[in-house]
Amino acid sequence: MIGYLKLPDFAQKNEGGAAALRQTVRAFASAGIPNRVVALFDNDTAARDVIHAVDTSALPANLVITRLPGLDLASAYPTVGPQGEHVMDVNGLAGSIELYLGSDVLTVGGELQPVVWGGYVSRLRAYQGEISDKERVQERFREKVAAAKLRPEVMVDQDWSGLDLVLDHLVDLVRHITLPGP
């Protein structure tokens, strides 16, 4: 798979978020990029709202829009909001990439880092959620990757299931994308 799948270089500090990805999709479509392209959005309310505004019928066949796949861990996940603490299915509402980094980086003191509810998207009649202390979750993931690079044998005790799911989803999509003819 190495050499066949190219991900953006996030060290370049590209603008993030669903709206920025939508603009990139539109730019790629208008530029006639001939490669297989998968635009992978989070599995949350903000992404659903932005994707809703994209005319996918106008996109070339080699450019596919998708969201992160549903995650078992997210189907019963702790949340915090105005009505207090609840465990609920956050797939489609707060499924950012951080939820896919592994339960080992999401767990602090034996508890999963909760999703905190934010703004309400009236068009979808749903709240947008975000993992609390996102920066710390990302830092724990960087530490996990560093440990795996240093000692690959530790990977058997690490949770990579969420990222495996994402990669399987991407590879499956890429396999079925039709490239434009000459």
SULQUIZI-V610627 format. One record per backbone hydrogen bond with DSSP energy under -1.0 kcal/mol. NH is the residue of the N-H (numbers start at 1). CO is the residue of the C=O. E is the energy in kcal/mol with one decimal. If there is no record, write none. Layout:
nh=NH co=CO e=E
nh=NH co=CO e=E
//
This chain:
nh=4 co=1 e=-2.2
nh=5 co=1 e=-1.0
nh=10 co=8 e=-1.1
nh=12 co=9 e=-1.7
nh=13 co=10 e=-1.6
nh=21 co=17 e=-1.8
nh=22 co=18 e=-2.3
nh=23 co=19 e=-1.9
nh=24 co=20 e=-2.0
nh=25 co=21 e=-2.6
nh=26 co=22 e=-2.3
nh=27 co=23 e=-2.3
nh=28 co=24 e=-2.8
nh=29 co=25 e=-2.6
nh=30 co=26 e=-2.5
nh=31 co=27 e=-1.9
nh=33 co=28 e=-1.9
nh=37 co=62 e=-2.9
nh=39 co=64 e=-3.3
nh=41 co=66 e=-2.9
nh=43 co=95 e=-3.2
nh=45 co=93 e=-1.2
nh=48 co=44 e=-2.2
nh=49 co=45 e=-2.4
nh=50 co=46 e=-2.2
nh=51 co=47 e=-3.0
nh=52 co=48 e=-1.8
nh=53 co=50 e=-1.1
nh=54 co=51 e=-2.0
nh=56 co=54 e=-1.5
nh=58 co=55 e=-1.5
nh=59 co=56 e=-1.2
nh=63 co=60 e=-1.8
nh=64 co=37 e=-2.9
nh=66 co=39 e=-2.6
nh=68 co=41 e=-2.0
nh=75 co=72 e=-1.6
nh=77 co=88 e=-2.9
nh=79 co=86 e=-3.2
nh=80 co=115 e=-2.7
nh=81 co=84 e=-1.9
nh=84 co=81 e=-2.2
nh=86 co=79 e=-2.0
nh=88 co=77 e=-2.6
nh=90 co=74 e=-2.9
nh=92 co=43 e=-1.4
nh=93 co=90 e=-2.1
nh=94 co=90 e=-3.0
nh=95 co=43 e=-1.9
nh=96 co=94 e=-1.8
nh=99 co=96 e=-1.7
nh=100 co=97 e=-1.8
nh=101 co=98 e=-1.4
nh=106 co=102 e=-1.2
nh=107 co=103 e=-1.0
nh=108 co=111 e=-3.1
nh=111 co=108 e=-1.7
nh=113 co=106 e=-3.2
nh=115 co=78 e=-2.4
nh=116 co=130 e=-3.2
nh=117 co=80 e=-2.2
nh=118 co=128 e=-3.2
nh=121 co=126 e=-3.1
nh=125 co=121 e=-1.2
nh=126 co=121 e=-1.5
nh=128 co=119 e=-2.8
nh=129 co=93 e=-2.0
nh=130 co=116 e=-1.9
nh=132 co=114 e=-2.8
nh=137 co=133 e=-1.9
nh=138 co=134 e=-2.5
nh=139 co=135 e=-2.1
nh=140 co=136 e=-2.5
nh=141 co=137 e=-1.9
nh=142 co=138 e=-2.2
nh=143 co=139 e=-2.2
nh=144 co=140 e=-2.1
nh=145 co=141 e=-2.6
nh=146 co=142 e=-2.4
nh=147 co=143 e=-2.4
nh=148 co=144 e=-2.1
nh=149 co=145 e=-2.3
nh=150 co=146 e=-2.3
nh=151 co=147 e=-2.8
nh=154 co=151 e=-2.5
nh=155 co=152 e=-1.7
nh=156 co=153 e=-1.0
nh=157 co=154 e=-1.6
nh=158 co=155 e=-1.1
nh=164 co=160 e=-2.4
nh=165 co=161 e=-2.1
nh=166 co=162 e=-1.9
nh=167 co=163 e=-2.7
nh=168 co=164 e=-2.6
nh=169 co=165 e=-2.2
nh=170 co=166 e=-2.5
nh=171 co=167 e=-2.8
nh=172 co=168 e=-2.3
nh=173 co=169 e=-2.0
nh=174 co=170 e=-2.8
nh=175 co=171 e=-2.2
nh=177 co=174 e=-1.2
//
